[in-house]
Amino acid sequence: MKARIVILFLRVFSIFPLWIIHYIAFVIGSMLYLLPRNIKTTANANLQLCFPELDQKATNILLRKTLIENCKTALEFGYIWFRDPKMFLRKIIAVEGEELLQQEFQKGNGIILAAPHLGQWELLGLYLSATLPCCFLYKPPKIEALEKIMVSARARSGAKIVPVNTAGIKQLFQSLKNGELIGILPDQDPASGEGVFAPFFGVEAKTMVLLSRIASKTKAAVFATYAERLPYAGGYRIHFRKIDEKIHSKDPLESATALNRGIEDIVLNSPAQYQWTYKRFKSRPEGESKIY
């Protein structure tokens, strides 16, 4: 029943034009800001940890914007998953760093993209696979019925979509060997026994080592990337920024630190569009108390 409701919800929102979707998200996000909800509490805790220099008024302003932008991201999924890709790819009005990306691609070593939960990552994947040969790693959603829809939507422009398992990781290495581009969402809290603690906005965050291991074993350049949502339903701007070469270090901590710095760099460009509603600091180093 829950899956049917979610799918119906996504299909309904796929009908609306983008400006209406964003207006509805504005209303919902504003309501979430006014109500005592867990999602608001989590986002507020993250913002206070990561931006301690902000006073309470500035934090509240960023918190409200964050809730609104996170709602826009969620409501856009149906719009992106169920519509003709050509229609919304036309909404990409600029691409920053594309020349550097193409230069690295021409070297034939493949490219690793670290695409955090920032802006509209679903649009980013479709844009990339429409222009370059791609292979994207995904984590199956909690609602099983959504997996087929999600994978099908992400593969529409020709990308290979592989799960987080041994076969999927082998496919990532093979894609790099073929000189292709691979994409990984790098900012989720890894499973128990995996990852290393590395600073993220000055806070120790359990960070995945998969991307670091792949980078250390290849010559592939690593970029942080995201699709920035522009104001007033004005479209999107794609960003590519090369991550420091320390990302290739065989020291997991040094590599993870470089990865998190690369993510910080693009988050600071559009802080309200980051998924601060996610419990990024759920895992804590031994001896530290829980944050949430």
C-alpha positions as CSV (number, residue, x, y, z in Angstrom):
1,M,0.0,0.0,0.0
2,K,2.8,2.4,0.9
3,A,4.6,1.8,-2.3
4,R,1.4,2.4,-4.4
5,I,0.8,5.7,-2.6
6,V,4.4,6.8,-3.2
7,I,4.3,5.8,-6.9
8,L,0.9,7.6,-7.4
9,F,2.3,10.6,-5.6
10,L,5.3,10.7,-8.0
11,R,3.1,10.3,-11.1
12,V,0.8,13.1,-10.0
13,F,3.7,15.5,-9.6
14,S,5.1,14.5,-13.0
15,I,2.1,16.2,-14.6
16,F,2.8,19.6,-13.1
17,P,5.1,22.2,-14.6
18,L,8.2,22.9,-12.6
19,W,7.1,26.3,-11.2
20,I,4.0,24.7,-9.6
21,I,6.2,21.9,-8.1
22,H,8.5,24.4,-6.6
23,Y,5.6,26.5,-5.2
24,I,4.1,23.4,-3.5
25,A,7.6,22.6,-2.1
26,F,7.8,26.1,-0.8
27,V,4.5,25.7,1.1
28,I,5.4,22.3,2.5
29,G,8.9,23.3,3.4
30,S,7.7,26.4,5.2
31,M,5.2,24.3,7.2
32,L,7.9,21.9,8.2
33,Y,9.9,24.9,9.5
34,L,7.0,26.0,11.7
35,L,6.2,22.5,13.0
36,P,8.3,20.4,15.5
37,R,9.3,17.5,13.2
38,N,12.2,15.1,13.4
39,I,13.3,16.2,9.9
40,K,13.6,19.8,11.1
41,T,15.5,18.8,14.3
42,T,18.0,16.8,12.3
43,A,18.7,19.6,9.8
44,N,19.0,22.1,12.6
45,A,21.5,19.9,14.5
46,N,23.6,19.5,11.3
47,L,23.6,23.2,10.5
48,Q,24.7,24.1,14.0
49,L,27.5,21.6,13.9
50,C,28.8,22.5,10.4
51,F,28.2,26.3,10.6
52,P,29.1,27.3,14.2
53,E,30.0,30.8,13.0
54,L,26.3,31.6,12.2
55,D,24.1,33.2,14.9
56,Q,20.7,31.8,15.6
57,K,18.9,34.1,13.2
58,A,21.2,33.2,10.3
59,T,20.9,29.5,11.2
60,N,17.1,29.7,11.2
61,I,17.1,31.4,7.8
62,L,19.4,28.7,6.3
63,L,17.3,26.0,8.0
64,R,14.0,27.2,6.4
65,K,15.7,27.5,3.0
66,T,17.1,24.0,3.4
67,L,13.7,22.5,4.2
68,I,12.2,24.2,1.2
69,E,15.0,23.1,-1.2
70,N,14.9,19.5,0.1
71,C,11.2,19.4,-0.6
72,K,11.9,20.7,-4.1
73,T,14.3,17.8,-4.6
74,A,11.8,15.2,-3.5
75,L,8.9,16.6,-5.5
76,E,11.0,16.8,-8.6
77,F,11.7,13.1,-8.7
78,G,8.4,12.3,-10.4
79,Y,8.9,15.1,-12.9
80,I,12.3,13.7,-13.8
81,W,11.6,10.0,-13.7
82,F,8.4,10.0,-15.7
83,R,8.9,12.7,-18.3
84,D,10.8,12.7,-21.6
85,P,14.4,13.4,-20.7
86,K,14.9,15.7,-23.6
87,M,12.3,18.1,-22.1
88,F,14.0,18.7,-18.8
89,L,17.6,18.4,-20.2
90,R,16.7,21.6,-22.0
91,K,16.4,23.2,-18.6
92,I,20.2,22.9,-18.0
93,I,21.3,26.4,-18.9
94,A,25.0,26.2,-18.1
95,V,27.8,23.7,-17.3
96,E,30.7,24.8,-15.1
97,G,34.0,22.9,-15.5
98,E,32.9,20.9,-18.6
99,E,36.1,21.7,-20.5
100,L,38.3,20.2,-17.7
101,L,36.0,17.2,-17.5
102,Q,36.3,16.6,-21.3
103,Q,40.1,17.1,-21.1
104,E,40.4,14.3,-18.5
105,F,38.0,12.1,-20.4
106,Q,40.2,12.3,-23.5
107,K,43.1,10.9,-21.6
108,G,41.3,7.5,-21.6
109,N,41.8,6.7,-17.9
110,G,38.1,7.1,-17.0
111,I,36.6,9.6,-14.6
112,I,35.3,9.1,-11.1
113,L,32.4,11.4,-10.1
114,A,31.6,12.1,-6.4
115,A,28.0,13.2,-6.6
116,P,26.7,14.0,-3.1
117,H,23.1,14.6,-2.1
118,L,23.2,18.2,-3.3
119,G,20.9,19.9,-5.8
120,Q,19.1,17.5,-8.2
121,W,21.3,14.4,-8.5
122,E,18.7,12.6,-10.6
123,L,18.9,15.2,-13.3
124,L,22.7,15.2,-13.1
125,G,22.8,11.4,-13.9
126,L,20.6,11.8,-17.0
127,Y,22.6,14.7,-18.3
128,L,25.9,12.8,-17.9
129,S,24.7,9.6,-19.5
130,A,23.3,11.6,-22.5
131,T,26.8,13.0,-23.2
132,L,29.3,10.3,-22.0
133,P,29.4,6.5,-21.5
134,C,28.5,6.1,-17.8
135,C,28.2,3.5,-15.0
136,F,26.4,4.6,-11.8
137,L,26.4,2.8,-8.5
138,Y,23.1,2.8,-6.6
139,K,21.8,1.7,-3.2
140,P,18.4,-0.1,-3.4
141,P,15.6,2.1,-1.9
142,K,13.9,1.1,1.3
143,I,10.6,0.7,-0.6
144,E,11.4,-2.3,-2.8
145,A,8.7,-1.5,-5.4
146,L,10.5,1.8,-6.2
147,E,13.8,0.0,-7.2
148,K,12.6,-1.0,-10.7
149,I,11.2,2.4,-11.4
150,M,14.3,4.2,-10.2
151,V,16.8,2.0,-12.1
152,S,14.7,2.2,-15.3
153,A,14.5,6.0,-15.0
154,R,18.2,6.4,-14.4
155,A,19.1,4.2,-17.4
156,R,16.9,6.0,-19.9
157,S,19.8,7.9,-21.4
158,G,22.0,4.8,-21.7
159,A,23.8,4.6,-18.4
160,K,24.7,1.3,-16.8
161,I,23.1,1.2,-13.3
162,V,24.7,-1.3,-10.9
163,P,23.9,-2.2,-7.2
164,V,26.3,-1.9,-4.3
165,N,27.6,-5.5,-4.3
166,T,30.6,-7.4,-5.6
167,A,29.4,-7.6,-9.1
168,G,28.5,-3.9,-9.2
169,I,31.9,-2.9,-7.9
170,K,33.6,-5.1,-10.5
171,Q,31.6,-3.4,-13.2
172,L,32.8,0.0,-11.9
173,F,36.4,-1.1,-12.4
174,Q,35.6,-2.5,-15.8
175,S,34.0,0.8,-16.9
176,L,37.1,2.8,-15.8
177,K,39.3,0.3,-17.7
178,N,37.2,1.1,-20.7
179,G,37.8,4.8,-20.2
180,E,34.2,5.5,-19.1
181,L,32.8,7.7,-16.3
182,I,31.5,6.2,-13.1
183,G,29.4,7.9,-10.5
184,I,29.1,7.3,-6.7
185,L,27.0,9.0,-4.0
186,P,29.8,9.5,-1.5
187,D,28.1,11.1,1.6
188,Q,26.0,8.3,3.1
189,D,26.8,6.8,6.5
190,P,28.6,3.5,5.7
191,A,27.4,0.2,7.2
192,S,28.9,-1.0,10.5
193,G,32.5,-2.1,10.1
194,E,33.0,0.0,7.0
195,G,34.5,3.4,6.4
196,V,36.8,5.7,8.3
197,F,36.2,8.8,10.3
198,A,37.3,12.0,8.5
199,P,36.5,15.6,9.0
200,F,33.4,17.0,7.2
201,F,32.9,20.7,8.0
202,G,35.1,20.2,11.0
203,V,33.0,17.3,12.4
204,E,34.2,13.7,12.4
205,A,32.0,11.9,9.9
206,K,32.1,8.2,9.0
207,T,33.1,8.3,5.4
208,M,33.0,5.6,2.7
209,V,36.3,4.1,1.5
210,L,35.0,2.5,-1.7
211,L,35.6,5.6,-3.8
212,S,39.0,6.1,-2.2
213,R,40.0,2.5,-3.0
214,I,38.9,2.8,-6.6
215,A,40.8,6.1,-7.0
216,S,44.0,4.7,-5.4
217,K,44.0,1.8,-7.8
218,T,43.4,3.8,-11.0
219,K,44.7,6.9,-12.8
220,A,41.2,8.2,-13.1
221,A,40.6,11.9,-12.3
222,V,38.1,12.5,-9.5
223,F,35.5,15.3,-9.7
224,A,32.9,16.6,-7.2
225,T,29.7,17.4,-9.1
226,Y,26.1,18.5,-8.7
227,A,23.2,20.1,-10.5
228,E,22.4,23.4,-8.9
229,R,18.7,24.4,-8.9
230,L,18.3,28.0,-10.0
231,P,15.7,30.4,-8.4
232,Y,12.2,30.8,-9.7
233,A,12.2,27.5,-11.6
234,G,14.8,29.1,-13.8
235,G,16.5,25.8,-14.7
236,Y,19.7,24.2,-13.5
237,R,23.5,24.7,-13.6
238,I,25.8,21.7,-13.6
239,H,29.1,22.0,-11.7
240,F,32.3,19.9,-12.1
241,R,35.2,20.6,-9.7
242,K,38.3,18.5,-9.6
243,I,39.2,17.0,-6.2
244,D,42.7,17.3,-4.7
245,E,45.1,14.6,-5.9
246,K,45.3,13.4,-2.3
247,I,42.1,11.5,-3.2
248,H,44.4,8.9,-4.8
249,S,46.3,8.3,-1.6
250,K,46.6,4.7,-0.4
251,D,46.0,6.0,3.1
252,P,42.2,5.7,3.6
253,L,42.1,8.6,6.0
254,E,44.1,11.0,3.8
255,S,41.9,10.0,0.8
256,A,38.6,10.3,2.7
257,T,39.7,13.7,4.0
258,A,40.3,14.9,0.5
259,L,37.0,13.5,-0.6
260,N,35.1,15.4,2.1
261,R,36.9,18.6,1.3
262,G,35.8,18.3,-2.3
263,I,32.2,17.8,-1.2
264,E,32.5,20.8,1.2
265,D,33.7,22.9,-1.7
266,I,30.5,22.4,-3.7
267,V,28.2,22.4,-0.8
268,L,29.4,25.9,0.2
269,N,28.4,27.0,-3.3
270,S,24.7,26.1,-2.6
271,P,24.4,25.3,1.1
272,A,20.6,25.2,1.3
273,Q,20.4,22.6,-1.4
274,Y,22.4,20.0,0.6
275,Q,20.5,17.2,2.3
276,W,21.0,18.4,5.8
277,T,17.9,16.5,6.7
278,Y,20.0,13.2,6.6
279,K,21.7,12.0,9.8
280,R,25.2,12.4,8.3
281,F,26.8,12.1,11.8
282,K,24.8,9.2,13.1
283,S,27.9,7.1,13.6
284,R,30.3,8.5,16.1
285,P,34.0,7.7,17.0
286,E,34.4,5.5,20.1
287,G,33.7,7.4,23.2
288,E,31.6,10.2,21.6
289,S,28.0,10.7,22.6
290,K,25.2,10.5,20.0
291,I,24.3,13.7,18.1
292,Y,20.7,12.9,17.2
